[in-house]
Amino acid sequence: MTDGVGLADSWCVEDDPAAASARIDAIIAGVHAEGTCWLGGATWRGRRLIRISVSNYPTTAEDIDASVAAISQRLPSTDCESASTTGKGTNAG
């Protein structure tokens, strides 16, 4: 199972709200198309986000790991440190 590292720790926050919203919606659509898990989109404090709920008793640690992997593989591969110094993003962690 995951070792406490959140998905927010592994990518940068997009400074452009429209680009960030499009990226979030694309992640949700990709995970839905794959069928690994169901995610919901929402807007909170003006920012698009992914809602995840694990509430079914048969859900296993392996199911959670597969869901994290399905989401993680769709995250942009951005170096947060260099992105924050170049003004292209800020560290989410």
C-alpha positions, 0 to 999 in steps of 0.5 A: 500500500502507499507509504503516506506520500500523497499525490499532491506531493508528486506534482506541481500546481499549475499557475494557469487556472484554466490549464489546471482545470483542463488537466484535472478533467483529463486525469478524471476522464483517463482514469474513468476510461481505464476503469480502475476506479471512479473519481469525481471532479469538483471546484473548491475555492475556485480551484478544480480538484479530484474527489476520491472516496473509498467507502466500500468494505471489499476495497483492498490495499491493492485496489488503493495502490492501483487507483493511486497508480492510475492517477499518478501515471496521468500526472505531468512529469514536472520538476516542481523545484525548477518550475517554481523558480521559473514561475511555471508552477508552485510546489503543492507539497 
